[in-house]
Protein backbone atom coordinates (compact mmCIF):
# COMPACT_ATOMS: atom_id res chain seq x y z
CA UNK A 1 0.00 0.00 0.00
CA UNK A 2 1.48 3.34 -1.02
CA UNK A 3 2.48 5.76 1.71
CA UNK A 4 0.57 8.53 -0.08
CA UNK A 5 -2.69 6.58 0.31
CA UNK A 6 -2.14 6.42 4.07
CA UNK A 7 -1.34 10.12 4.48
CA UNK A 8 -5.01 11.25 4.71
CA UNK A 9 -5.65 8.54 7.31
CA UNK A 10 -2.68 9.78 9.31
CA UNK A 11 -3.93 13.37 9.13
CA UNK A 12 -7.38 12.30 10.33
CA UNK A 13 -5.76 10.40 13.20
CA UNK A 14 -3.77 13.46 14.26
CA UNK A 15 -6.88 15.65 14.05
CA UNK A 16 -8.90 13.16 16.11
CA UNK A 17 -6.18 13.03 18.74
CA UNK A 18 -5.99 16.81 19.08
CA UNK A 19 -9.77 17.25 19.14
CA UNK A 20 -10.27 14.55 21.76
CA UNK A 21 -7.41 15.90 23.86
CA UNK A 22 -8.82 19.44 23.87
CA UNK A 23 -12.40 18.30 24.41
CA UNK A 24 -11.41 15.84 27.13
CA UNK A 25 -9.43 18.39 29.13
CA UNK A 26 -12.22 20.96 28.77
CA UNK A 27 -14.81 18.38 29.88
CA UNK A 28 -12.72 17.35 32.90
CA UNK A 29 -12.40 20.98 33.99
CA UNK A 30 -16.12 21.57 33.50
CA UNK A 31 -17.05 18.50 35.56
CA UNK A 32 -14.29 19.12 38.15
CA UNK A 33 -12.73 15.72 37.46
CA UNK A 34 -9.11 15.49 38.65
CA UNK A 35 -6.62 14.61 35.92
CA UNK A 36 -5.50 11.58 37.93
CA UNK A 37 -8.91 10.13 37.04
CA UNK A 38 -9.63 11.85 33.74
CA UNK A 39 -6.14 11.50 32.24
CA UNK A 40 -5.96 7.69 31.96
CA UNK A 41 -9.52 7.50 30.66
CA UNK A 42 -8.78 10.19 28.07
CA UNK A 43 -5.58 8.51 26.86
CA UNK A 44 -7.37 5.16 26.62
CA UNK A 45 -10.26 6.82 24.78
CA UNK A 46 -7.93 8.43 22.24
CA UNK A 47 -6.31 5.06 21.53
CA UNK A 48 -9.69 3.33 21.31
CA UNK A 49 -11.05 5.95 18.89
CA UNK A 50 -7.95 5.59 16.70
CA UNK A 51 -8.38 1.80 16.66
CA UNK A 52 -12.08 2.26 15.90
CA UNK A 53 -11.23 4.61 13.03
CA UNK A 54 -8.69 2.14 11.67
CA UNK A 55 -11.20 -0.72 11.79
CA UNK A 56 -13.69 1.32 9.80
CA UNK A 57 -11.21 2.48 7.15
CA UNK A 58 -11.10 0.34 4.03
CA UNK A 59 -7.39 0.97 3.36
CA UNK A 60 -6.42 -0.30 6.81
CA UNK A 61 -8.79 -3.26 6.62
CA UNK A 62 -7.36 -4.22 3.23
CA UNK A 63 -3.90 -4.30 4.78
CA UNK A 64 -5.10 -6.30 7.78
CA UNK A 65 -6.84 -8.83 5.54
CA UNK A 66 -3.46 -9.84 4.17
CA UNK A 67 -2.66 -11.39 7.55
CA UNK A 68 -3.58 -15.02 8.28
CA UNK A 69 -7.09 -15.03 9.82
CA UNK A 70 -5.90 -16.48 13.14
CA UNK A 71 -3.21 -13.79 13.42
CA UNK A 72 -5.71 -11.02 12.68
CA UNK A 73 -8.10 -12.44 15.28
CA UNK A 74 -5.26 -12.61 17.82
CA UNK A 75 -4.38 -8.97 17.06
CA UNK A 76 -8.03 -7.99 17.57
CA UNK A 77 -8.04 -9.77 20.94
CA UNK A 78 -4.84 -8.15 22.16
CA UNK A 79 -5.85 -4.63 21.12
CA UNK A 80 -9.13 -5.11 23.01
CA UNK A 81 -7.18 -5.29 26.26
CA UNK A 82 -4.64 -2.50 25.80
CA UNK A 83 -6.99 0.51 26.34
CA UNK A 84 -8.39 -1.26 29.41
CA UNK A 85 -4.92 -1.50 30.95
CA UNK A 86 -4.13 2.13 30.12
CA UNK A 87 -7.26 3.27 31.96
CA UNK A 88 -7.44 0.72 34.79
CA UNK A 89 -3.87 0.42 36.08
CA UNK A 90 -3.15 4.14 36.78
CA UNK A 91 -6.59 4.67 38.36
CA UNK A 92 -6.24 1.65 40.66
CA UNK A 93 -9.26 -0.04 39.10
CA UNK A 94 -7.41 -2.96 37.54
CA UNK A 95 -9.02 -6.31 38.29
CA UNK A 96 -7.61 -9.59 37.00
CA UNK A 97 -11.11 -11.04 36.92
CA UNK A 98 -12.51 -8.14 34.88
CA UNK A 99 -9.49 -8.16 32.56
CA UNK A 100 -9.79 -11.92 32.00
CA UNK A 101 -13.51 -11.58 31.32
CA UNK A 102 -12.86 -8.80 28.83
CA UNK A 103 -10.21 -10.83 27.01
CA UNK A 104 -12.45 -13.89 26.93
CA UNK A 105 -15.29 -11.89 25.34
CA UNK A 106 -12.88 -10.33 22.84
CA UNK A 107 -11.40 -13.75 22.09
CA UNK A 108 -14.84 -15.19 21.32
CA UNK A 109 -15.85 -12.22 19.17
CA UNK A 110 -12.52 -12.20 17.31
CA UNK A 111 -12.14 -15.92 16.61
CA UNK A 112 -15.81 -16.61 15.80
CA UNK A 113 -15.29 -16.82 12.05
CA UNK A 114 -11.86 -18.41 12.41
CA UNK A 115 -13.35 -21.39 14.23
CA UNK A 116 -16.94 -21.57 12.95
CA UNK A 117 -18.22 -22.03 9.36
CA UNK A 118 -19.29 -18.98 7.39
CA UNK A 119 -22.98 -19.79 7.28
CA UNK A 120 -26.14 -17.78 7.90
CA UNK A 121 -27.01 -19.61 11.13
CA UNK A 122 -23.66 -18.69 12.66
CA UNK A 123 -24.07 -15.11 11.43
CA UNK A 124 -27.38 -14.93 13.31
CA UNK A 125 -25.83 -16.47 16.44
CA UNK A 126 -22.98 -13.96 16.22
CA UNK A 127 -25.44 -11.08 16.16
CA UNK A 128 -27.24 -12.56 19.18
CA UNK A 129 -23.94 -12.88 21.03
CA UNK A 130 -22.81 -9.34 20.24
CA UNK A 131 -26.25 -7.92 21.02
CA UNK A 132 -26.61 -9.75 24.33
CA UNK A 133 -23.34 -8.32 25.65
CA UNK A 134 -24.27 -4.83 24.44
CA UNK A 135 -27.90 -4.78 25.62
CA UNK A 136 -27.09 -6.14 29.09
CA UNK A 137 -24.61 -3.26 29.51
CA UNK A 138 -21.84 -5.65 30.50
CA UNK A 139 -19.17 -3.01 29.97
CA UNK A 140 -20.55 -0.89 32.79
CA UNK A 141 -19.38 -3.62 35.17
CA UNK A 142 -16.10 -4.28 33.38
CA UNK A 143 -15.13 -0.58 33.19
CA UNK A 144 -16.06 1.05 36.55
CA UNK A 145 -15.79 4.82 36.66
CA UNK A 146 -12.75 6.26 38.43
CA UNK A 147 -14.81 9.43 39.04
CA UNK A 148 -18.38 10.53 38.46
CA UNK A 149 -19.20 11.37 34.84
CA UNK A 150 -16.08 9.78 33.37
CA UNK A 151 -18.19 7.18 31.48
CA UNK A 152 -15.33 4.71 31.18
CA UNK A 153 -17.70 2.05 29.80
CA UNK A 154 -17.62 3.80 26.41
CA UNK A 155 -14.18 2.23 26.01
CA UNK A 156 -15.76 -1.21 26.06
CA UNK A 157 -18.58 -0.17 23.76
CA UNK A 158 -16.21 1.14 21.09
CA UNK A 159 -14.03 -1.95 21.43
CA UNK A 160 -17.04 -4.23 20.99
CA UNK A 161 -18.26 -2.40 17.90
CA UNK A 162 -14.89 -2.37 16.13
CA UNK A 163 -14.21 -6.00 16.99
CA UNK A 164 -17.59 -7.07 15.61
CA UNK A 165 -17.17 -4.98 12.48
CA UNK A 166 -13.69 -6.33 11.78
CA UNK A 167 -14.90 -9.87 12.31
CA UNK A 168 -17.75 -9.43 9.84
CA UNK A 169 -15.97 -7.30 7.25
CA UNK A 170 -12.43 -8.71 7.30
CA UNK A 171 -12.78 -12.28 8.61
CA UNK A 172 -16.27 -13.24 7.46
CA UNK A 173 -15.84 -10.95 4.43
CA UNK A 174 -19.58 -10.54 4.05
CA UNK A 175 -20.46 -8.64 0.88
CA UNK A 176 -23.27 -6.22 0.12
CA UNK A 177 -22.85 -4.14 3.29
CA UNK A 178 -21.22 -1.07 1.75
CA UNK A 179 -19.86 0.23 5.04
CA UNK A 180 -17.75 3.36 5.29
CA UNK A 181 -17.45 6.40 7.53
CA UNK A 182 -17.97 8.86 4.66
CA UNK A 183 -21.30 8.54 2.80
CA UNK A 184 -21.29 8.93 -0.97
CA UNK A 185 -23.46 11.57 -2.64
CA UNK A 186 -26.05 8.88 -3.42
CA UNK A 187 -26.06 7.82 0.24
CA UNK A 188 -26.74 11.39 1.36
CA UNK A 189 -29.55 11.75 -1.17
CA UNK A 190 -31.26 8.43 -0.40
CA UNK A 191 -30.71 8.79 3.34
CA UNK A 192 -32.12 12.31 3.51
CA UNK A 193 -35.11 11.39 1.34
CA UNK A 194 -36.07 8.49 3.62
CA UNK A 195 -35.64 10.75 6.64
CA UNK A 196 -38.19 13.15 5.14
CA UNK A 197 -40.56 10.25 4.42
CA UNK A 198 -40.30 9.12 8.04
CA UNK A 199 -40.83 12.52 9.68
CA UNK A 200 -44.64 13.00 9.35
CA UNK A 201 -45.60 9.52 10.51
CA UNK A 202 -42.80 9.26 13.05
CA UNK A 203 -43.57 12.56 14.74
CA UNK A 204 -47.30 11.87 14.59
CA UNK A 205 -46.86 8.45 16.21
CA UNK A 206 -44.49 9.84 18.82
CA UNK A 207 -46.96 12.55 19.81
CA UNK A 208 -49.87 10.08 19.87
CA UNK A 209 -47.91 7.80 22.19
CA UNK A 210 -46.88 10.74 24.41
CA UNK A 211 -43.27 9.78 23.75
CA UNK A 212 -42.38 13.12 22.20
CA UNK A 213 -42.99 16.26 24.22
CA UNK A 214 -41.43 18.98 22.14
CA UNK A 215 -40.76 22.36 23.67
CA UNK A 216 -39.64 25.32 21.58
CA UNK A 217 -35.90 25.07 20.96
CA UNK A 218 -34.07 28.28 20.08
CA UNK A 219 -32.25 27.88 16.78
CA UNK A 220 -29.04 29.53 17.96
CA UNK A 221 -25.38 28.63 17.54
CA UNK A 222 -25.47 26.37 20.60
CA UNK A 223 -28.37 24.34 19.22
CA UNK A 224 -26.79 24.13 15.78
CA UNK A 225 -23.49 23.00 17.31
CA UNK A 226 -25.24 20.41 19.47
CA UNK A 227 -27.19 19.11 16.47
CA UNK A 228 -23.99 18.78 14.39
CA UNK A 229 -22.14 16.99 17.19
CA UNK A 230 -25.09 14.66 17.83
CA UNK A 231 -25.38 13.87 14.14
CA UNK A 232 -21.68 13.03 13.70
CA UNK A 233 -21.41 10.90 16.84
CA UNK A 234 -24.59 9.04 15.92
CA UNK A 235 -23.50 8.59 12.30
CA UNK A 236 -20.06 7.20 13.15
CA UNK A 237 -20.88 5.15 16.27
CA UNK A 238 -24.50 4.25 17.04
CA UNK A 239 -25.81 4.24 13.46
CA UNK A 240 -22.66 2.58 12.13
CA UNK A 241 -23.01 -0.28 14.59
CA UNK A 242 -26.77 -0.81 14.31
CA UNK A 243 -26.97 -0.42 10.56
CA UNK A 244 -24.13 -2.83 9.84
CA UNK A 245 -25.64 -5.47 12.11
CA UNK A 246 -29.35 -5.01 11.43
CA UNK A 247 -29.43 -3.93 7.81
CA UNK A 248 -26.06 -5.05 6.46
CA UNK A 249 -26.20 -8.51 8.01
CA UNK A 250 -29.66 -9.42 9.34
CA UNK A 251 -31.75 -7.87 6.57
CA UNK A 252 -29.49 -9.41 3.93
CA UNK A 253 -29.65 -12.87 5.51
CA UNK A 254 -33.44 -12.91 5.77
CA UNK A 255 -33.80 -11.51 2.25
CA UNK A 256 -31.57 -14.22 0.78
CA UNK A 257 -33.14 -17.01 2.86
CA UNK A 258 -36.73 -16.03 2.03
CA UNK A 259 -36.12 -14.72 -1.47
CA UNK A 260 -38.17 -11.68 -0.48
CA UNK A 261 -36.71 -8.18 0.08
CA UNK A 262 -39.96 -7.24 1.84
CA UNK A 263 -39.56 -10.10 4.33
CA UNK A 264 -35.98 -9.03 5.01
CA UNK A 265 -36.99 -5.41 5.50
CA UNK A 266 -39.92 -6.17 7.81
CA UNK A 267 -38.06 -8.77 9.88
CA UNK A 268 -35.08 -6.50 10.46
CA UNK A 269 -37.38 -3.57 11.32
CA UNK A 270 -39.42 -5.54 13.87
CA UNK A 271 -36.35 -7.05 15.55
CA UNK A 272 -34.71 -3.63 15.56
CA UNK A 273 -37.75 -2.30 17.38
CA UNK A 274 -37.78 -5.16 19.90
CA UNK A 275 -34.19 -4.62 21.01
CA UNK A 276 -35.23 -1.11 22.07
CA UNK A 277 -37.71 -2.47 24.62
CA UNK A 278 -35.29 -2.00 27.58
CA UNK A 279 -34.89 1.74 26.89
CA UNK A 280 -35.36 3.60 30.22
CA UNK A 281 -37.82 1.01 31.54
CA UNK A 282 -38.77 -2.50 30.42
CA UNK A 283 -40.90 -3.07 28.42
CA UNK A 284 -40.95 0.31 26.67
CA UNK A 285 -43.45 -0.54 23.91
CA UNK A 286 -43.79 3.09 22.83
CA UNK A 287 -40.10 3.39 22.03
CA UNK A 288 -40.08 -0.06 20.42
CA UNK A 289 -42.97 0.94 18.16
CA UNK A 290 -41.20 4.12 17.08
CA UNK A 291 -37.93 2.25 16.54
CA UNK A 292 -39.74 -0.30 14.38
CA UNK A 293 -41.20 2.39 12.15
CA UNK A 294 -37.87 4.20 11.97
CA UNK A 295 -36.14 0.89 11.21
CA UNK A 296 -38.41 0.41 8.22
CA UNK A 297 -37.11 3.62 6.66
CA UNK A 298 -33.51 2.80 7.60
CA UNK A 299 -33.91 -0.54 5.85
CA UNK A 300 -35.58 1.12 2.89
CA UNK A 301 -32.61 3.48 2.52
CA UNK A 302 -30.23 0.51 2.67
CA UNK A 303 -32.17 -1.36 0.01
CA UNK A 304 -32.34 1.60 -2.33
CA UNK A 305 -28.66 2.56 -2.06
CA UNK A 306 -27.31 -0.95 -1.47
CA UNK A 307 -25.17 0.59 1.24
CA UNK A 308 -25.49 0.96 5.00
CA UNK A 309 -24.04 4.44 4.62
CA UNK A 310 -27.44 5.58 3.33
CA UNK A 311 -29.29 4.04 6.27
CA UNK A 312 -26.67 5.53 8.60
CA UNK A 313 -27.58 8.98 7.27
CA UNK A 314 -31.31 8.41 7.81
CA UNK A 315 -30.64 6.97 11.26
CA UNK A 316 -28.38 9.84 12.34
CA UNK A 317 -30.86 12.47 11.13
CA UNK A 318 -33.75 10.82 12.98
CA UNK A 319 -31.80 10.53 16.24
CA UNK A 320 -30.53 14.12 15.97
CA UNK A 321 -34.04 15.47 15.38
CA UNK A 322 -35.35 13.51 18.36
CA UNK A 323 -32.49 14.23 20.78
CA UNK A 324 -32.00 17.90 19.99
CA UNK A 325 -35.46 19.12 19.04
CA UNK A 326 -38.13 16.71 20.29
CA UNK A 327 -36.87 14.95 23.42
KOLLUM-192531 format. One line per field, with one value per residue (C-alpha): residue number from 1; chain; x, y negated, z. Coordinates in pm, whole numbers, plus 50000, padded with zeros to 5 digits. Each point is the difference from the previous one (the first is absolute). Layout:
N
nr = (NUM:...)
kette = (A:...)
u = (X:...)
v = (Y:...)
w = (Z:...)
END
This chain:
327
nr = (1:2:3:4:5:6:7:8:9:10:11:12:13:14:15:16:17:18:19:20:21:22:23:24:25:26:27:28:29:30:31:32:33:34:35:36:37:38:39:40:41:42:43:44:45:46:47:48:49:50:51:52:53:54:55:56:57:58:59:60:61:62:63:64:65:66:67:68:69:70:71:72:73:74:75:76:77:78:79:80:81:82:83:84:85:86:87:88:89:90:91:92:93:94:95:96:97:98:99:100:101:102:103:104:105:106:107:108:109:110:111:112:113:114:115:116:117:118:119:120:121:122:123:124:125:126:127:128:129:130:131:132:133:134:135:136:137:138:139:140:141:142:143:144:145:146:147:148:149:150:151:152:153:154:155:156:157:158:159:160:161:162:163:164:165:166:167:168:169:170:171:172:173:174:175:176:177:178:179:180:181:182:183:184:185:186:187:188:189:190:191:192:193:194:195:196:197:198:199:200:201:202:203:204:205:206:207:208:209:210:211:212:213:214:215:216:217:218:219:220:221:222:223:224:225:226:227:228:229:230:231:232:233:234:235:236:237:238:239:240:241:242:243:244:245:246:247:248:249:250:251:252:253:254:255:256:257:258:259:260:261:262:263:264:265:266:267:268:269:270:271:272:273:274:275:276:277:278:279:280:281:282:283:284:285:286:287:288:289:290:291:292:293:294:295:296:297:298:299:300:301:302:303:304:305:306:307:308:309:310:311:312:313:314:315:316:317:318:319:320:321:322:323:324:325:326:327)
kette = (A:A:A:A:A:A:A:A:A:A:A:A:A:A:A:A:A:A:A:A:A:A:A:A:A:A:A:A:A:A:A:A:A:A:A:A:A:A:A:A:A:A:A:A:A:A:A:A:A:A:A:A:A:A:A:A:A:A:A:A:A:A:A:A:A:A:A:A:A:A:A:A:A:A:A:A:A:A:A:A:A:A:A:A:A:A:A:A:A:A:A:A:A:A:A:A:A:A:A:A:A:A:A:A:A:A:A:A:A:A:A:A:A:A:A:A:A:A:A:A:A:A:A:A:A:A:A:A:A:A:A:A:A:A:A:A:A:A:A:A:A:A:A:A:A:A:A:A:A:A:A:A:A:A:A:A:A:A:A:A:A:A:A:A:A:A:A:A:A:A:A:A:A:A:A:A:A:A:A:A:A:A:A:A:A:A:A:A:A:A:A:A:A:A:A:A:A:A:A:A:A:A:A:A:A:A:A:A:A:A:A:A:A:A:A:A:A:A:A:A:A:A:A:A:A:A:A:A:A:A:A:A:A:A:A:A:A:A:A:A:A:A:A:A:A:A:A:A:A:A:A:A:A:A:A:A:A:A:A:A:A:A:A:A:A:A:A:A:A:A:A:A:A:A:A:A:A:A:A:A:A:A:A:A:A:A:A:A:A:A:A:A:A:A:A:A:A:A:A:A:A:A:A:A:A:A:A:A:A:A:A:A:A:A:A:A:A:A:A:A:A:A:A:A:A:A:A)
u = (50000:50148:50100:49809:49674:50055:50080:49633:49936:50297:49875:49655:50162:50199:49689:49798:50272:50019:49622:49950:50286:49859:49642:50099:50198:49721:49741:50209:50032:49628:49907:50276:50156:50362:50249:50112:49659:49928:50349:50018:49644:50074:50320:49821:49711:50233:50162:49662:49864:50310:49957:49630:50085:50254:49749:49751:50248:50011:50371:50097:49763:50143:50346:49880:49826:50338:50080:49908:49649:50119:50269:49750:49761:50284:50088:49635:49999:50320:49899:49672:50195:50254:49765:49860:50347:50079:49687:49982:50357:50072:49656:50035:49698:50185:49839:50141:49650:49860:50302:49970:49628:50065:50265:49776:49716:50241:50148:49656:49899:50333:50038:49633:50052:50343:49851:49641:49872:49893:49631:49684:49913:50335:49959:49669:50155:50285:49754:49820:50330:50113:49656:49964:50327:49907:49637:50081:50248:50277:50267:49862:50117:50328:50097:49907:50027:50304:49794:49643:49918:50312:49789:50286:49763:50008:50344:49842:49718:50237:50218:49699:49878:50337:50068:49662:50042:50348:49879:49715:50178:50354:49965:49651:50043:49626:49912:49719:50042:50163:50136:50211:50030:49948:49667:50001:49783:49741:49999:49932:49719:49829:50055:49859:49701:49904:50043:49745:49763:50026:49947:49619:49904:50280:49923:49627:50044:50237:49753:49709:50196:50103:50361:50089:49939:50156:50067:50112:50374:50183:50182:50321:50366:49991:49710:50158:50330:49825:49805:50320:50185:49705:49971:50370:50027:49682:50109:50344:49918:49638:49869:50315:49965:49624:49980:50284:49849:49629:49992:50337:49986:49654:49791:50226:49984:49621:49964:50223:49843:49641:50061:49795:50146:49675:50040:50358:49899:49707:50186:50298:49770:49796:50307:50164:49696:49997:50359:49896:49752:50242:50040:49953:49754:49905:49787:49995:49750:49966:50369:50002:49711:50177:50327:49819:49854:50333:50173:49773:50130:50360:49960:49833:50297:50238:49806:49983:50368:50135:50214:49968:50145:49660:49815:50262:49909:49627:50067:50226:49752:49711:50195:50127:49649:49869:50286:50049:49654:49733:50126)
v = (50000:49666:49758:49723:50195:50016:49630:49887:50271:49876:49641:50107:50190:49694:49781:50249:50013:49622:49956:50270:49865:49646:50114:50246:49745:49743:50258:50103:49637:49941:50307:49938:50340:50023:50088:50303:50145:49828:50035:50381:50019:49731:50168:50335:49834:49839:50337:50173:49738:50036:50379:49954:49765:50247:50286:49796:49884:50214:49937:50127:50296:50096:50008:50200:50253:50101:50155:50363:50001:50145:49731:49723:50142:50017:49636:49902:50178:49838:49648:50048:50018:49721:49699:50177:50024:49637:49886:50255:50030:49628:49947:50302:50169:50292:50335:50328:50145:49710:50002:50376:49966:49722:50203:50306:49800:49844:50342:50144:49703:49998:50372:50069:50021:50159:50298:50018:50046:49695:50081:49799:50183:49908:49642:49982:50154:49749:49712:50148:50032:49646:49858:50183:49857:49651:49995:50136:49712:50239:49736:49788:50273:50066:49630:49837:49623:49856:49683:49890:49916:50159:50260:50247:50266:49825:50157:50344:49896:49869:50309:50228:49817:49997:50363:50107:49791:50135:50354:49956:49787:50141:50357:50096:49771:49959:49810:49758:49792:49693:49870:49687:49696:49754:50032:49961:49736:50269:50106:49643:49964:50332:49964:49648:50092:50290:49774:49760:50290:50113:49660:49952:50348:50026:49670:50069:50342:49861:49729:50247:50228:49706:50096:49666:49686:49728:49662:49704:50025:49679:50040:49835:50090:50226:50203:50021:50113:50259:50130:50033:50179:50233:50079:50084:50213:50186:50045:50139:50205:50090:50001:50166:50286:50053:49961:50241:50264:49954:49892:50112:50346:50091:49845:50154:50346:50004:49860:50271:50279:49902:49869:49696:49650:49906:50286:49893:49638:50076:50260:49773:49707:50197:50151:49658:49867:50286:49946:49649:50136:49953:49626:49814:50259:50351:50057:49662:50085:49637:49970:50345:49900:49682:50187:50255:49731:49819:50331:50048:49679:50082:50334:49834:49764:50297:50187:49704:49904:50351:49846:49963:49652:49886:50154:49851:49655:50057:50144:49713:49737:50165:50029:49641:49865:50196:49928:49633:49878:50241:50176)
w = (50000:49898:50273:49821:50039:50376:50041:50023:50260:50200:49982:50120:50287:50106:49979:50206:50263:50034:50006:50262:50210:50001:50054:50272:50200:49964:50111:50302:50109:49951:50206:50259:49931:50119:49727:50201:49911:49670:49850:49972:49870:49741:49879:49976:49816:49746:49929:49978:49758:49781:49996:49924:49713:49864:50012:49801:49735:49688:49933:50345:49981:49661:50155:50300:49776:49863:50338:50073:50154:50332:50028:49926:50260:50254:49924:50051:50337:50122:49896:50189:50325:49954:50054:50307:50154:49917:50184:50283:50129:50070:50158:50230:49844:49844:50075:49871:49992:49796:49768:49944:49932:49751:49818:49992:49841:49750:49925:49923:49785:49814:49930:49919:49625:50036:50182:49872:49641:49803:49989:50062:50323:50153:49877:50188:50313:49978:49994:50302:50185:49921:50078:50331:50132:49879:50118:50347:50042:50099:49947:50282:50238:49821:49981:50336:50011:50177:50061:49942:49638:49853:49811:49970:49862:49661:49960:50005:49770:49733:50034:49956:49691:49823:50086:49862:49687:49930:50053:49753:49741:50005:50131:49885:49697:49962:49683:49924:50317:49846:50329:50025:50224:49713:49814:49623:49833:49922:50366:50112:49747:50077:50374:50017:49783:50228:50302:49850:49928:50362:50164:49967:50116:50254:50169:49985:50162:50261:50099:50006:50232:50222:49934:49845:50202:49792:50153:49791:49938:49912:49670:50118:49958:50306:49862:49656:50153:50216:49700:49792:50280:50064:49631:49956:50314:49908:49638:50085:50312:50077:49642:49867:50246:49972:49625:49928:50227:49932:49638:49865:50155:50133:49723:49736:50158:50026:49648:49853:50208:49917:49650:50099:50056:50176:50249:50068:50049:50231:50207:50058:50086:50255:50168:50001:50182:50252:50111:50106:50255:50296:49931:50333:50132:49888:49800:49825:49724:49892:49920:49839:49774:49892:49946:49784:49777:49982:49924:49701:49844:50094:49825:49704:49963:50015:49734:49766:50027:50059:50271:50376:49962:49871:50294:50233:49867:50054:50345:50108:49879:50185:50326:49973:49941:50298:50242:49921:49905:50125:50313)
END
